[in-house]
Amino acid sequence: MNDYLLLKFLHLIGTAVLFGTGAGIAFFLLLAHRTKKAAIVAAVARIVVIADFLFTATAVVVQPVTGVLLAVEIGFSLREGWIVLSILLYLLVGALWIPVVFVQIRMRDLAAAAAEQGGVLPAEYHRLFRLWFAFGFPAFGAVLAIIWLMIAKPALF
């Protein structure tokens, strides 16, 4: 396999992992939240935090490395409009994702404490869930936009 195909493969796998893990995490945590059962939320949030560190964090590193190497291999300038916009959107996703990781950890801990005490999810958990949910929409939209930019490579500026 030549360098181009290997880089493209790794970049596409990174994209799939980043998008798929993000969508899966959002889906499962949302469904767990809807049960309003602290034990279920705690169990799912525990897995979500692990998945974010194992899969999302790995893809977060792979994407810019393979993206830059792929652009250089193909001969694209990193100043091309669609690449610049992709990088800016990627930075936005990162700015939204990093706090969400800490929010998820806190949600997990709050749910676990409530489950251990046989109580309900506390107000702080619900406040954090709303924040987690609100950060997810622009991040998800930005990831979709990046994928479109990778495919279409439009001449922007």
N, CA, C and O atoms as a GROMACS GRO file, in nm:
protein
  628
    1MET      N    1   0.086  -0.118   0.000
    1MET     CA    2   0.000   0.000   0.000
    1MET      C    3   0.090   0.124   0.000
    1MET      O    4   0.183   0.133   0.080
    2ASN      N    5   0.062   0.218  -0.090
    2ASN     CA    6   0.145   0.337  -0.094
    2ASN      C    7   0.106   0.435   0.016
    2ASN      O    8   0.003   0.419   0.083
    3ASP      N    9   0.190   0.538   0.034
    3ASP     CA   10   0.169   0.634   0.143
    3ASP      C   11   0.033   0.703   0.133
    3ASP      O   12  -0.035   0.722   0.233
    4TYR      N   13  -0.005   0.741   0.012
    4TYR     CA   14  -0.133   0.811  -0.008
    4TYR      C   15  -0.250   0.725   0.041
    4TYR      O   16  -0.334   0.772   0.117
    5LEU      N   17  -0.254   0.600  -0.003
    5LEU     CA   18  -0.366   0.513   0.036
    5LEU      C   19  -0.367   0.486   0.186
    5LEU      O   20  -0.473   0.481   0.248
    6LEU      N   21  -0.250   0.467   0.243
    6LEU     CA   22  -0.242   0.444   0.388
    6LEU      C   23  -0.291   0.567   0.464
    6LEU      O   24  -0.369   0.553   0.558
    7LEU      N   25  -0.245   0.685   0.426
    7LEU     CA   26  -0.289   0.808   0.492
    7LEU      C   27  -0.438   0.830   0.475
    7LEU      O   28  -0.508   0.867   0.570
    8LYS      N   29  -0.487   0.809   0.354
    8LYS     CA   30  -0.630   0.826   0.329
    8LYS      C   31  -0.711   0.728   0.412
    8LYS      O   32  -0.813   0.765   0.470
    9PHE      N   33  -0.668   0.603   0.418
    9PHE     CA   34  -0.735   0.501   0.499
    9PHE      C   35  -0.739   0.542   0.645
    9PHE      O   36  -0.845   0.539   0.707
   10LEU      N   37  -0.624   0.581   0.700
   10LEU     CA   38  -0.618   0.621   0.841
   10LEU      C   39  -0.704   0.745   0.868
   10LEU      O   40  -0.768   0.756   0.973
   11HIS      N   41  -0.704   0.838   0.773
   11HIS     CA   42  -0.783   0.960   0.790
   11HIS      C   43  -0.933   0.928   0.787
   11HIS      O   44  -1.010   0.980   0.868
   12LEU      N   45  -0.973   0.841   0.696
   12LEU     CA   46  -1.114   0.803   0.688
   12LEU      C   47  -1.157   0.721   0.810
   12LEU      O   48  -1.268   0.739   0.861
   13ILE      N   49  -1.072   0.633   0.856
   13ILE     CA   50  -1.103   0.557   0.978
   13ILE      C   51  -1.114   0.653   1.097
   13ILE      O   52  -1.205   0.639   1.178
   14GLY      N   53  -1.023   0.748   1.106
   14GLY     CA   54  -1.030   0.848   1.213
   14GLY      C   55  -1.159   0.928   1.208
   14GLY      O   56  -1.219   0.957   1.312
   15THR      N   57  -1.202   0.963   1.088
   15THR     CA   58  -1.328   1.035   1.071
   15THR      C   59  -1.445   0.951   1.118
   15THR      O   60  -1.533   0.998   1.191
   16ALA      N   61  -1.446   0.825   1.077
   16ALA     CA   62  -1.555   0.735   1.116
   16ALA      C   63  -1.557   0.715   1.268
   16ALA      O   64  -1.664   0.716   1.329
   17VAL      N   65  -1.442   0.698   1.328
   17VAL     CA   66  -1.434   0.678   1.473
   17VAL      C   67  -1.480   0.804   1.545
   17VAL      O   68  -1.559   0.797   1.640
   18LEU      N   69  -1.432   0.920   1.501
   18LEU     CA   70  -1.470   1.046   1.564
   18LEU      C   71  -1.620   1.070   1.555
   18LEU      O   72  -1.684   1.103   1.654
   19PHE      N   73  -1.674   1.054   1.436
   19PHE     CA   74  -1.817   1.076   1.416
   19PHE      C   75  -1.900   0.968   1.485
   19PHE      O   76  -1.997   0.999   1.554
   20GLY      N   77  -1.861   0.844   1.465
   20GLY     CA   78  -1.938   0.732   1.520
   20GLY      C   79  -1.937   0.729   1.672
   20GLY      O   80  -2.041   0.708   1.735
   21THR      N   81  -1.821   0.750   1.730
   21THR     CA   82  -1.813   0.751   1.877
   21THR      C   83  -1.893   0.868   1.932
   21THR      O   84  -1.966   0.852   2.030
   22GLY      N   85  -1.880   0.984   1.872
   22GLY     CA   86  -1.956   1.100   1.918
   22GLY      C   87  -2.106   1.077   1.910
   22GLY      O   88  -2.179   1.106   2.005
   23ALA      N   89  -2.151   1.025   1.798
   23ALA     CA   90  -2.295   0.999   1.782
   23ALA      C   91  -2.341   0.890   1.878
   23ALA      O   92  -2.448   0.900   1.937
   24GLY      N   93  -2.260   0.785   1.892
   24GLY     CA   94  -2.296   0.676   1.983
   24GLY      C   95  -2.302   0.721   2.128
   24GLY      O   96  -2.396   0.686   2.200
   25ILE      N   97  -2.203   0.797   2.169
   25ILE     CA   98  -2.201   0.850   2.306
   25ILE      C   99  -2.325   0.935   2.331
   25ILE      O  100  -2.392   0.920   2.433
   26ALA      N  101  -2.354   1.023   2.238
   26ALA     CA  102  -2.470   1.111   2.254
   26ALA      C  103  -2.599   1.028   2.263
   26ALA      O  104  -2.683   1.054   2.349
   27PHE      N  105  -2.613   0.932   2.177
   27PHE     CA  106  -2.734   0.848   2.175
   27PHE      C  107  -2.751   0.772   2.307
   27PHE      O  108  -2.858   0.777   2.368
   28PHE      N  109  -2.648   0.702   2.349
   28PHE     CA  110  -2.661   0.618   2.468
   28PHE      C  111  -2.676   0.700   2.596
   28PHE      O  112  -2.752   0.663   2.685
   29LEU      N  113  -2.603   0.811   2.606
   29LEU     CA  114  -2.617   0.892   2.727
   29LEU      C  115  -2.753   0.960   2.731
   29LEU      O  116  -2.813   0.974   2.838
   30LEU      N  117  -2.803   1.002   2.616
   30LEU     CA  118  -2.937   1.062   2.611
   30LEU      C  119  -3.043   0.960   2.653
   30LEU      O  120  -3.132   0.993   2.732
   31LEU      N  121  -3.033   0.839   2.601
   31LEU     CA  122  -3.131   0.736   2.639
   31LEU      C  123  -3.120   0.701   2.787
   31LEU      O  124  -3.222   0.680   2.853
   32ALA      N  125  -3.000   0.694   2.840
   32ALA     CA  126  -2.982   0.666   2.983
   32ALA      C  127  -3.043   0.779   3.066
   32ALA      O  128  -3.112   0.754   3.165
   33HIS      N  129  -3.018   0.902   3.025
   33HIS     CA  130  -3.072   1.019   3.096
   33HIS      C  131  -3.224   1.015   3.100
   33HIS      O  132  -3.286   1.048   3.201
   34ARG      N  133  -3.283   0.975   2.990
   34ARG     CA  134  -3.431   0.973   2.982
   34ARG      C  135  -3.494   0.874   3.079
   34ARG      O  136  -3.612   0.888   3.112
   35THR      N  137  -3.419   0.775   3.125
   35THR     CA  138  -3.475   0.680   3.223
   35THR      C  139  -3.492   0.745   3.359
   35THR      O  140  -3.573   0.701   3.440
   36LYS      N  141  -3.414   0.851   3.384
   36LYS     CA  142  -3.412   0.921   3.514
   36LYS      C  143  -3.367   0.831   3.628
   36LYS      O  144  -3.389   0.863   3.745
   37LYS      N  145  -3.303   0.720   3.596
   37LYS     CA  146  -3.255   0.626   3.697
   37LYS      C  147  -3.105   0.645   3.715
   37LYS      O  148  -3.027   0.624   3.622
   38ALA      N  149  -3.066   0.684   3.836
   38ALA     CA  150  -2.926   0.716   3.864
   38ALA      C  151  -2.834   0.599   3.833
   38ALA      O  152  -2.726   0.620   3.778
   39ALA      N  153  -2.874   0.477   3.865
   39ALA     CA  154  -2.788   0.360   3.841
   39ALA      C  155  -2.762   0.339   3.692
   39ALA      O  156  -2.651   0.305   3.652
   40ILE      N  157  -2.864   0.358   3.610
   40ILE     CA  158  -2.847   0.342   3.465
   40ILE      C  159  -2.759   0.453   3.410
   40ILE      O  160  -2.668   0.427   3.330
   41VAL      N  161  -2.785   0.575   3.452
   41VAL     CA  162  -2.703   0.688   3.405
   41VAL      C  163  -2.558   0.667   3.447
   41VAL      O  164  -2.467   0.690   3.368
   42ALA      N  165  -2.536   0.624   3.571
   42ALA     CA  166  -2.400   0.603   3.620
   42ALA      C  167  -2.328   0.497   3.537
   42ALA      O  168  -2.212   0.516   3.500
   43ALA      N  169  -2.395   0.386   3.507
   43ALA     CA  170  -2.333   0.277   3.430
   43ALA      C  171  -2.300   0.323   3.289
   43ALA      O  172  -2.190   0.297   3.239
   44VAL      N  173  -2.394   0.389   3.224
   44VAL     CA  174  -2.372   0.435   3.087
   44VAL      C  175  -2.267   0.545   3.083
   44VAL      O  176  -2.180   0.545   2.996
   45ALA      N  177  -2.273   0.639   3.176
   45ALA     CA  178  -2.175   0.748   3.180
   45ALA      C  179  -2.034   0.694   3.204
   45ALA      O  180  -1.937   0.749   3.151
   46ARG      N  181  -2.022   0.590   3.284
   46ARG     CA  182  -1.891   0.528   3.307
   46ARG      C  183  -1.834   0.477   3.174
   46ARG      O  184  -1.716   0.498   3.145
   47ILE      N  185  -1.915   0.411   3.095
   47ILE     CA  186  -1.872   0.358   2.965
   47ILE      C  187  -1.844   0.472   2.867
   47ILE      O  188  -1.749   0.466   2.789
   48VAL      N  189  -1.927   0.575   2.870
   48VAL     CA  190  -1.911   0.691   2.782
   48VAL      C  191  -1.775   0.758   2.806
   48VAL      O  192  -1.705   0.792   2.711
   49VAL      N  193  -1.739   0.775   2.933
   49VAL     CA  194  -1.611   0.838   2.965
   49VAL      C  195  -1.495   0.753   2.913
   49VAL      O  196  -1.398   0.805   2.858
   50ILE      N  197  -1.506   0.622   2.930
   50ILE     CA  198  -1.401   0.532   2.880
   50ILE      C  199  -1.393   0.542   2.727
   50ILE      O  200  -1.284   0.553   2.671
   51ALA      N  201  -1.507   0.537   2.660
   51ALA     CA  202  -1.510   0.544   2.513
   51ALA      C  203  -1.452   0.675   2.464
   51ALA      O  204  -1.379   0.677   2.364
   52ASP      N  205  -1.483   0.784   2.532
   52ASP     CA  206  -1.430   0.914   2.490
   52ASP      C  207  -1.278   0.916   2.498
   52ASP      O  208  -1.211   0.966   2.408
   53PHE      N  209  -1.223   0.861   2.605
   53PHE     CA  210  -1.077   0.859   2.619
   53PHE      C  211  -1.012   0.760   2.523
   53PHE      O  212  -0.907   0.788   2.465
   54LEU      N  213  -1.073   0.645   2.508
   54LEU     CA  214  -1.013   0.541   2.425
   54LEU      C  215  -1.025   0.570   2.276
   54LEU      O  216  -0.927   0.563   2.202
   55PHE      N  217  -1.145   0.603   2.231
   55PHE     CA  218  -1.169   0.620   2.088
   55PHE      C  219  -1.160   0.765   2.042
   55PHE      O  220  -1.085   0.797   1.950
   56THR      N  221  -1.237   0.852   2.105
   56THR     CA  222  -1.241   0.992   2.059
   56THR      C  223  -1.104   1.058   2.072
   56THR      O  224  -1.057   1.123   1.978
   57ALA      N  225  -1.040   1.042   2.187
   57ALA     CA  226  -0.910   1.106   2.207
   57ALA      C  227  -0.807   1.056   2.106
   57ALA      O  228  -0.725   1.134   2.057
   58THR      N  229  -0.811   0.927   2.076
   58THR     CA  230  -0.719   0.872   1.976
   58THR      C  231  -0.746   0.934   1.839
   58THR      O  232  -0.653   0.976   1.769
   59ALA      N  233  -0.872   0.940   1.801
   59ALA     CA  234  -0.908   0.999   1.670
   59ALA      C  235  -0.875   1.148   1.665
   59ALA      O  236  -0.837   1.200   1.560
   60VAL      N  237  -0.889   1.215   1.778
   60VAL     CA  238  -0.857   1.358   1.784
   60VAL      C  239  -0.711   1.382   1.748
   60VAL      O  240  -0.678   1.484   1.688
   61VAL      N  241  -0.623   1.290   1.785
   61VAL     CA  242  -0.481   1.302   1.752
   61VAL      C  243  -0.455   1.259   1.608
   61VAL      O  244  -0.379   1.323   1.536
   62VAL      N  245  -0.518   1.149   1.567
   62VAL     CA  246  -0.495   1.094   1.432
   62VAL      C  247  -0.540   1.190   1.323
   62VAL      O  248  -0.472   1.205   1.221
   63GLN      N  249  -0.654   1.255   1.342
   63GLN     CA  250  -0.712   1.338   1.236
   63GLN      C  251  -0.621   1.451   1.187
   63GLN      O  252  -0.594   1.458   1.067
   64PRO      N  253  -0.572   1.538   1.274
   64PRO     CA  254  -0.488   1.646   1.220
   64PRO      C  255  -0.355   1.596   1.164
   64PRO      O  256  -0.305   1.651   1.066
   65VAL      N  257  -0.300   1.492   1.225
   65VAL     CA  258  -0.172   1.439   1.175
   65VAL      C  259  -0.192   1.380   1.035
   65VAL      O  260  -0.118   1.415   0.943
   66THR      N  261  -0.290   1.293   1.019
   66THR     CA  262  -0.312   1.234   0.887
   66THR      C  263  -0.362   1.336   0.788
   66THR      O  264  -0.330   1.328   0.669
   67GLY      N  265  -0.441   1.433   0.834
   67GLY     CA  266  -0.491   1.537   0.745
   67GLY      C  267  -0.380   1.621   0.685
   67GLY      O  268  -0.379   1.646   0.565
   68VAL      N  269  -0.288   1.664   0.770
   68VAL     CA  270  -0.175   1.744   0.720
   68VAL      C  271  -0.087   1.661   0.628
   68VAL      O  272  -0.049   1.706   0.520
   69LEU      N  273  -0.054   1.539   0.671
   69LEU     CA  274   0.030   1.453   0.587
   69LEU      C  275  -0.037   1.421   0.454
   69LEU      O  276   0.030   1.416   0.350
   70LEU      N  277  -0.166   1.400   0.456
   70LEU     CA  278  -0.241   1.372   0.333
   70LEU      C  279  -0.241   1.493   0.241
   70LEU      O  280  -0.221   1.479   0.120
   71ALA      N  281  -0.263   1.611   0.296
   71ALA     CA  282  -0.262   1.733   0.214
   71ALA      C  283  -0.126   1.754   0.149
   71ALA      O  284  -0.117   1.788   0.032
   72VAL      N  285  -0.020   1.732   0.226
   72VAL     CA  286   0.115   1.746   0.172
   72VAL      C  287   0.141   1.641   0.064
   72VAL      O  288   0.198   1.671  -0.040
   73GLU      N  289   0.100   1.519   0.091
   73GLU     CA  290   0.119   1.408  -0.006
   73GLU      C  291   0.050   1.438  -0.139
   73GLU      O  292   0.104   1.411  -0.246
   74ILE      N  293  -0.071   1.494  -0.131
   74ILE     CA  294  -0.148   1.524  -0.252
   74ILE      C  295  -0.097   1.650  -0.320
   74ILE      O  296  -0.109   1.665  -0.442
   75GLY      N  297  -0.040   1.741  -0.242
   75GLY     CA  298   0.010   1.866  -0.297
   75GLY      C  299  -0.081   1.984  -0.271
   75GLY      O  300  -0.065   2.089  -0.333
   76PHE      N  301  -0.176   1.970  -0.178
   76PHE     CA  302  -0.261   2.082  -0.140
   76PHE      C  303  -0.185   2.176  -0.049
   76PHE      O  304  -0.103   2.134   0.032
   77SER      N  305  -0.212   2.304  -0.064
   77SER     CA  306  -0.160   2.402   0.030
   77SER      C  307  -0.248   2.399   0.154
   77SER      O  308  -0.370   2.388   0.144
   78LEU      N  309  -0.187   2.410   0.270
   78LEU     CA  310  -0.265   2.416   0.394
   78LEU      C  311  -0.340   2.549   0.406
   78LEU      O  312  -0.415   2.570   0.501
   79ARG      N  313  -0.318   2.639   0.309
   79ARG     CA  314  -0.389   2.768   0.307
   79ARG      C  315  -0.511   2.766   0.217
   79ARG      O  316  -0.579   2.867   0.202
   80GLU      N  317  -0.540   2.650   0.156
   80GLU     CA  318  -0.661   2.639   0.074
   80GLU      C  319  -0.781   2.667   0.164
   80GLU      O  320  -0.783   2.626   0.280
   81GLY      N  321  -0.879   2.736   0.110
   81GLY     CA  322  -0.994   2.778   0.190
   81GLY      C  323  -1.065   2.666   0.263
   81GLY      O  324  -1.098   2.680   0.381
   82TRP      N  325  -1.090   2.555   0.194
   82TRP     CA  326  -1.162   2.446   0.258
   82TRP      C  327  -1.080   2.381   0.369
   82TRP      O  328  -1.135   2.331   0.467
   83ILE      N  329  -0.947   2.381   0.354
   83ILE     CA  330  -0.861   2.326   0.459
   83ILE      C  331  -0.857   2.420   0.578
   83ILE      O  332  -0.867   2.375   0.693
   84VAL      N  333  -0.844   2.549   0.552
   84VAL     CA  334  -0.844   2.646   0.662
   84VAL      C  335  -0.975   2.640   0.739
   84VAL      O  336  -0.975   2.638   0.862
   85LEU      N  337  -1.087   2.636   0.667
   85LEU     CA  338  -1.217   2.627   0.734
   85LEU      C  339  -1.230   2.496   0.811
   85LEU      O  340  -1.285   2.495   0.921
   86SER      N  341  -1.181   2.387   0.754
   86SER     CA  342  -1.184   2.258   0.824
   86SER      C  343  -1.105   2.265   0.955
   86SER      O  344  -1.150   2.216   1.058
   87ILE      N  345  -0.989   2.327   0.949
   87ILE     CA  346  -0.907   2.341   1.071
   87ILE      C  347  -0.977   2.427   1.174
   87ILE      O  348  -0.978   2.394   1.293
   88LEU      N  349  -1.037   2.538   1.130
   88LEU     CA  350  -1.109   2.625   1.225
   88LEU      C  351  -1.227   2.551   1.288
   88LEU      O  352  -1.250   2.563   1.409
   89LEU      N  353  -1.300   2.477   1.208
   89LEU     CA  354  -1.412   2.399   1.261
   89LEU      C  355  -1.361   2.290   1.355
   89LEU      O  356  -1.425   2.261   1.457
   90TYR      N  357  -1.249   2.230   1.323
   90TYR     CA  358  -1.190   2.127   1.409
   90TYR      C  359  -1.151   2.186   1.544
   90TYR      O  360  -1.171   2.124   1.648
   91LEU      N  361  -1.096   2.306   1.542
   91LEU     CA  362  -1.062   2.374   1.668
   91LEU      C  363  -1.188   2.406   1.748
   91LEU      O  364  -1.188   2.397   1.871
   92LEU      N  365  -1.295   2.444   1.678
   92LEU     CA  366  -1.423   2.468   1.746
   92LEU      C  367  -1.473   2.340   1.812
   92LEU      O  368  -1.516   2.341   1.927
   93VAL      N  369  -1.468   2.230   1.739
   93VAL     CA  370  -1.510   2.101   1.794
   93VAL      C  371  -1.428   2.069   1.919
   93VAL      O  372  -1.483   2.026   2.020
   94GLY      N  373  -1.298   2.089   1.911
   94GLY     CA  374  -1.212   2.064   2.026
   94GLY      C  375  -1.246   2.154   2.144
   94GLY      O  376  -1.246   2.109   2.259
   95ALA      N  377  -1.274   2.281   2.115
   95ALA     CA  378  -1.311   2.374   2.222
   95ALA      C  379  -1.443   2.335   2.288
   95ALA      O  380  -1.464   2.365   2.406
   96LEU      N  381  -1.529   2.269   2.216
   96LEU     CA  382  -1.655   2.220   2.273
   96LEU      C  383  -1.637   2.083   2.339
   96LEU      O  384  -1.700   2.055   2.441
   97TRP      N  385  -1.551   2.000   2.282
   97TRP     CA  386  -1.535   1.863   2.332
   97TRP      C  387  -1.459   1.858   2.464
   97TRP      O  388  -1.498   1.783   2.554
   98ILE      N  389  -1.353   1.936   2.479
   98ILE     CA  390  -1.271   1.930   2.601
   98ILE      C  391  -1.355   1.958   2.726
   98ILE      O  392  -1.347   1.879   2.820
   99PRO      N  393  -1.435   2.064   2.731
   99PRO     CA  394  -1.518   2.083   2.851
   99PRO      C  395  -1.621   1.972   2.868
   99PRO      O  396  -1.656   1.936   2.981
  100VAL      N  397  -1.671   1.918   2.757
  100VAL     CA  398  -1.771   1.811   2.765
  100VAL      C  399  -1.713   1.687   2.832
  100VAL      O  400  -1.784   1.617   2.904
  101VAL      N  401  -1.586   1.659   2.809
  101VAL     CA  402  -1.523   1.544   2.875
  101VAL      C  403  -1.531   1.562   3.027
  101VAL      O  404  -1.567   1.469   3.099
  102PHE      N  405  -1.498   1.681   3.075
  102PHE     CA  406  -1.504   1.706   3.220
  102PHE      C  407  -1.648   1.706   3.270
  102PHE      O  408  -1.674   1.661   3.382
  103VAL      N  409  -1.740   1.755   3.189
  103VAL     CA  410  -1.882   1.751   3.225
  103VAL      C  411  -1.928   1.606   3.237
  103VAL      O  412  -1.998   1.570   3.332
  104GLN      N  413  -1.890   1.522   3.142
  104GLN     CA  414  -1.928   1.380   3.146
  104GLN      C  415  -1.873   1.311   3.271
  104GLN      O  416  -1.942   1.230   3.333
  105ILE      N  417  -1.750   1.342   3.306
  105ILE     CA  418  -1.689   1.283   3.426
  105ILE      C  419  -1.767   1.324   3.550
  105ILE      O  420  -1.796   1.242   3.636
  106ARG      N  421  -1.802   1.452   3.558
  106ARG     CA  422  -1.878   1.501   3.674
  106ARG      C  423  -2.018   1.439   3.676
  106ARG      O  424  -2.067   1.400   3.782
  107MET      N  425  -2.083   1.430   3.559
  107MET     CA  426  -2.215   1.367   3.551
  107MET      C  427  -2.207   1.222   3.597
  107MET      O  428  -2.293   1.174   3.671
  108ARG      N  429  -2.104   1.152   3.553
  108ARG     CA  430  -2.084   1.013   3.594
  108ARG      C  431  -2.071   1.002   3.745
  108ARG      O  432  -2.135   0.917   3.808
  109ASP      N  433  -1.989   1.090   3.804
  109ASP     CA  434  -1.967   1.086   3.948
  109ASP      C  435  -2.094   1.120   4.026
  109ASP      O  436  -2.123   1.057   4.128
  110LEU      N  437  -2.168   1.219   3.980
  110LEU     CA  438  -2.293   1.257   4.047
  110LEU      C  439  -2.395   1.144   4.038
  110LEU      O  440  -2.464   1.114   4.136
  111ALA      N  441  -2.405   1.082   3.921
  111ALA     CA  442  -2.500   0.972   3.904
  111ALA      C  443  -2.459   0.852   3.990
  111ALA      O  444  -2.545   0.787   4.050
  112ALA      N  445  -2.330   0.823   3.997
  112ALA     CA  446  -2.282   0.710   4.078
  112ALA      C  447  -2.311   0.735   4.226
  112ALA      O  448  -2.353   0.644   4.298
  113ALA      N  449  -2.288   0.858   4.272
  113ALA     CA  450  -2.316   0.890   4.413
  113ALA      C  451  -2.465   0.878   4.441
  113ALA      O  452  -2.504   0.826   4.546
  114ALA      N  453  -2.548   0.926   4.351
  114ALA     CA  454  -2.694   0.917   4.370
  114ALA      C  455  -2.737   0.770   4.370
  114ALA      O  456  -2.823   0.731   4.449
  115ALA      N  457  -2.680   0.689   4.283
  115ALA     CA  458  -2.715   0.547   4.276
  115ALA      C  459  -2.673   0.475   4.405
  115ALA      O  460  -2.749   0.393   4.456
  116GLU      N  461  -2.555   0.505   4.456
  116GLU     CA  462  -2.507   0.443   4.581
  116GLU      C  463  -2.598   0.477   4.699
  116GLU      O  464  -2.618   0.394   4.788
  117GLN      N  465  -2.651   0.598   4.699
  117GLN     CA  466  -2.737   0.642   4.809
  117GLN      C  467  -2.884   0.608   4.784
  117GLN      O  468  -2.970   0.636   4.868
  118GLY      N  469  -2.912   0.549   4.668
  118GLY     CA  470  -3.050   0.516   4.634
  118GLY      C  471  -3.135   0.639   4.610
  118GLY      O  472  -3.258   0.634   4.622
  119GLY      N  473  -3.070   0.750   4.574
  119GLY     CA  474  -3.142   0.875   4.553
  119GLY      C  475  -3.166   0.906   4.406
  119GLY      O  476  -3.142   0.824   4.318
  120VAL      N  477  -3.214   1.025   4.385
  120VAL     CA  478  -3.240   1.072   4.248
  120VAL      C  479  -3.122   1.153   4.198
  120VAL      O  480  -3.036   1.195   4.276
  121LEU      N  481  -3.119   1.174   4.070
  121LEU     CA  482  -3.014   1.256   4.012
  121LEU      C  483  -3.028   1.400   4.064
  121LEU      O  484  -3.137   1.456   4.059
  122PRO      N  485  -2.920   1.458   4.113
  122PRO     CA  486  -2.928   1.592   4.172
  122PRO      C  487  -2.942   1.703   4.068
  122PRO      O  488  -2.922   1.682   3.948
  123ALA      N  489  -2.977   1.820   4.116
  123ALA     CA  490  -2.995   1.937   4.029
  123ALA      C  491  -2.868   1.968   3.951
  123ALA      O  492  -2.875   2.008   3.835
  124GLU      N  493  -2.751   1.951   4.013
  124GLU     CA  494  -2.626   1.980   3.943
  124GLU      C  495  -2.610   1.887   3.822
  124GLU      O  496  -2.562   1.931   3.717
  125TYR      N  497  -2.650   1.761   3.835
  125TYR     CA  498  -2.644   1.668   3.723
  125TYR      C  499  -2.729   1.722   3.607
  125TYR      O  500  -2.685   1.724   3.493
  126HIS      N  501  -2.851   1.764   3.638
  126HIS     CA  502  -2.942   1.812   3.532
  126HIS      C  503  -2.890   1.938   3.466
  126HIS      O  504  -2.905   1.957   3.345
  127ARG      N  505  -2.828   2.025   3.544
  127ARG     CA  506  -2.767   2.146   3.488
  127ARG      C  507  -2.654   2.109   3.393
  127ARG      O  508  -2.642   2.164   3.284
  128LEU      N  509  -2.571   2.014   3.436
  128LEU     CA  510  -2.459   1.969   3.352
  128LEU      C  511  -2.509   1.897   3.226
  128LEU      O  512  -2.450   1.911   3.119
  129PHE      N  513  -2.616   1.821   3.240
  129PHE     CA  514  -2.672   1.753   3.123
  129PHE      C  515  -2.716   1.854   3.019
  129PHE      O  516  -2.691   1.836   2.900
  130ARG      N  517  -2.782   1.960   3.062
  130ARG     CA  518  -2.826   2.064   2.967
  130ARG      C  519  -2.705   2.127   2.897
  130ARG      O  520  -2.710   2.152   2.776
  131LEU      N  521  -2.599   2.151   2.972
  131LEU     CA  522  -2.478   2.207   2.914
  131LEU      C  523  -2.416   2.108   2.814
  131LEU      O  524  -2.378   2.146   2.703
  132TRP      N  525  -2.408   1.981   2.854
  132TRP     CA  526  -2.356   1.875   2.767
  132TRP      C  527  -2.436   1.868   2.637
  132TRP      O  528  -2.379   1.859   2.528
  133PHE      N  529  -2.566   1.873   2.649
  133PHE     CA  530  -2.655   1.866   2.534
  133PHE      C  531  -2.637   1.988   2.443
  133PHE      O  532  -2.631   1.975   2.321
  134ALA      N  533  -2.628   2.106   2.504
  134ALA     CA  534  -2.612   2.230   2.427
  134ALA      C  535  -2.479   2.233   2.352
  134ALA      O  536  -2.474   2.284   2.240
  135PHE      N  537  -2.373   2.182   2.411
  135PHE     CA  538  -2.243   2.179   2.343
  135PHE      C  539  -2.241   2.078   2.229
  135PHE      O  540  -2.166   2.093   2.133
  136GLY      N  541  -2.324   1.975   2.240
  136GLY     CA  542  -2.324   1.869   2.140
  136GLY      C  543  -2.372   1.913   2.003
  136GLY      O  544  -2.319   1.868   1.902
  137PHE      N  545  -2.472   2.000   1.998
  137PHE     CA  546  -2.529   2.040   1.869
  137PHE      C  547  -2.429   2.113   1.779
  137PHE      O  548  -2.411   2.074   1.664
  138PRO      N  549  -2.364   2.218   1.828
  138PRO     CA  550  -2.267   2.284   1.739
  138PRO      C  551  -2.148   2.194   1.705
  138PRO      O  552  -2.094   2.201   1.595
  139ALA      N  553  -2.106   2.110   1.800
  139ALA     CA  554  -1.995   2.018   1.772
  139ALA      C  555  -2.034   1.918   1.664
  139ALA      O  556  -1.957   1.893   1.571
  140PHE      N  557  -2.153   1.861   1.675
  140PHE     CA  558  -2.201   1.765   1.576
  140PHE      C  559  -2.213   1.831   1.439
  140PHE      O  560  -2.170   1.775   1.339
  141GLY      N  561  -2.270   1.950   1.435
  141GLY     CA  562  -2.282   2.023   1.309
  141GLY      C  563  -2.148   2.056   1.248
  141GLY      O  564  -2.131   2.048   1.126
  142ALA      N  565  -2.052   2.093   1.332
  142ALA     CA  566  -1.918   2.125   1.281
  142ALA      C  567  -1.850   2.001   1.224
  142ALA      O  568  -1.782   2.010   1.122
  143VAL      N  569  -1.867   1.886   1.289
  143VAL     CA  570  -1.809   1.762   1.236
  143VAL      C  571  -1.871   1.729   1.100
  143VAL      O  572  -1.800   1.690   1.008
  144LEU      N  573  -2.002   1.743   1.088
  144LEU     CA  574  -2.067   1.718   0.959
  144LEU      C  575  -2.014   1.814   0.853
  144LEU      O  576  -1.990   1.774   0.739
  145ALA      N  577  -1.994   1.939   0.889
  145ALA     CA  578  -1.941   2.038   0.795
  145ALA      C  579  -1.799   2.001   0.751
  145ALA      O  580  -1.765   2.014   0.634
  146ILE      N  581  -1.718   1.955   0.845
  146ILE     CA  582  -1.581   1.914   0.812
  146ILE      C  583  -1.584   1.796   0.714
  146ILE      O  584  -1.508   1.793   0.617
  147ILE      N  585  -1.670   1.700   0.740
  147ILE     CA  586  -1.680   1.585   0.649
  147ILE      C  587  -1.721   1.632   0.509
  147ILE      O  588  -1.665   1.585   0.410
  148TRP      N  589  -1.817   1.723   0.502
  148TRP     CA  590  -1.859   1.776   0.372
  148TRP      C  591  -1.742   1.847   0.304
  148TRP      O  592  -1.720   1.829   0.184
  149LEU      N  593  -1.667   1.927   0.379
  149LEU     CA  594  -1.552   1.997   0.322
  149LEU      C  595  -1.448   1.899   0.269
  149LEU      O  596  -1.388   1.923   0.164
  150MET      N  597  -1.425   1.791   0.342
  150MET     CA  598  -1.327   1.690   0.297
  150MET      C  599  -1.371   1.627   0.165
  150MET      O  600  -1.289   1.598   0.079
  151ILE      N  601  -1.501   1.606   0.150
  151ILE     CA  602  -1.552   1.542   0.029
  151ILE      C  603  -1.559   1.640  -0.088
  151ILE      O  604  -1.512   1.611  -0.198
  152ALA      N  605  -1.617   1.756  -0.064
  152ALA     CA  606  -1.643   1.852  -0.172
  152ALA      C  607  -1.520   1.936  -0.211
  152ALA      O  608  -1.505   1.973  -0.327
  153LYS      N  609  -1.435   1.965  -0.114
  153LYS     CA  610  -1.318   2.050  -0.137
  153LYS      C  611  -1.354   2.177  -0.216
  153LYS      O  612  -1.294   2.205  -0.320
  154PRO      N  613  -1.452   2.253  -0.168
  154PRO     CA  614  -1.496   2.370  -0.244
  154PRO      C  615  -1.392   2.482  -0.244
  154PRO      O  616  -1.314   2.497  -0.149
  155ALA      N  617  -1.391   2.558  -0.349
  155ALA     CA  618  -1.304   2.676  -0.356
  155ALA      C  619  -1.375   2.787  -0.277
  155ALA      O  620  -1.477   2.839  -0.321
  156LEU      N  621  -1.321   2.822  -0.162
  156LEU     CA  622  -1.387   2.919  -0.075
  156LEU      C  623  -1.327   3.058  -0.083
  156LEU      O  624  -1.398   3.157  -0.096
  157PHE      N  625  -1.195   3.065  -0.076
  157PHE     CA  626  -1.126   3.194  -0.080
  157PHE      C  627  -0.982   3.172  -0.116
  157PHE      O  628  -0.905   3.268  -0.125
   0.00000   0.00000   0.00000
